[in-house]
Amino acid sequence: MRDIIKPALTLFIICFLAAAALSVTYDATDEVISANIEHEAEDARKAVLPKADNFELVEPDIYEEAASVTVSPGLVKEVQKAFTAGKYCGVVVTVDIKGYGGIISVITGIDAEGRISGATVVESSETPGLGSHAAEKPYLSQFTGIIPSAPLALVHGSAAAGEEIEAVSGATISSRAVIRAVQKAVNVAGFLASFEGGS
């Protein structure tokens, strides 16, 4: 009996120590991972609204009405007010939308004048070499500088009007998904500006 108890006790102690070590390692790395994720999110926000030096999270109940009344599809994940030297300078909106290969997560910056200051894709599983191009700078840079007076529109061929965005060749679904995500962000930003007076 003693021959069975001793190995079992040894095994229990080894498992207990291993579990404790894993727990300590998880706690230590979890903080680092969370800090890295937040740092990357901050960099993405600054990339789409470069003049901002500080951001303030907007509580979901404030923009839920805007998110539900806008006709453009997509799930608003997060809204951040942006500030320059303490002065309001716009908003940054993160929208998840269904693309061809799955969910596309788009971050859009809209300045205090309602101008799209930038858009970036932070998550995408679109087809490499086709839909993936809708997450790249040549396509996304078309949004920068637009102050939409009408809904954004996808066109095949050269864009003629300010709200027209030229589709990525062979990737209409992915191109349209990104446009809808940006439009959703514009709609929410416009609602917040009128609801709160932009401050």
Secondary structure, DSSP 8 states (H G I E B T S, - for coil): -HHHHHHHHHHHHHHHHHHHHHHHHHHHHHHHHHHHHHHHHHHHHHHHSTT--EEEE--HHHHHHHHHH-SS--EEEEEEEEEETTEEEEEEEEEEEE-SSSEEEEEEEEETTS-EEEEEEEE----TTTGGGGGSHHHHTTTTT---SS--EEESSS--STTEEE--TT-HHHHHHHHHHHHHHHHHHHHHHHHHTT-
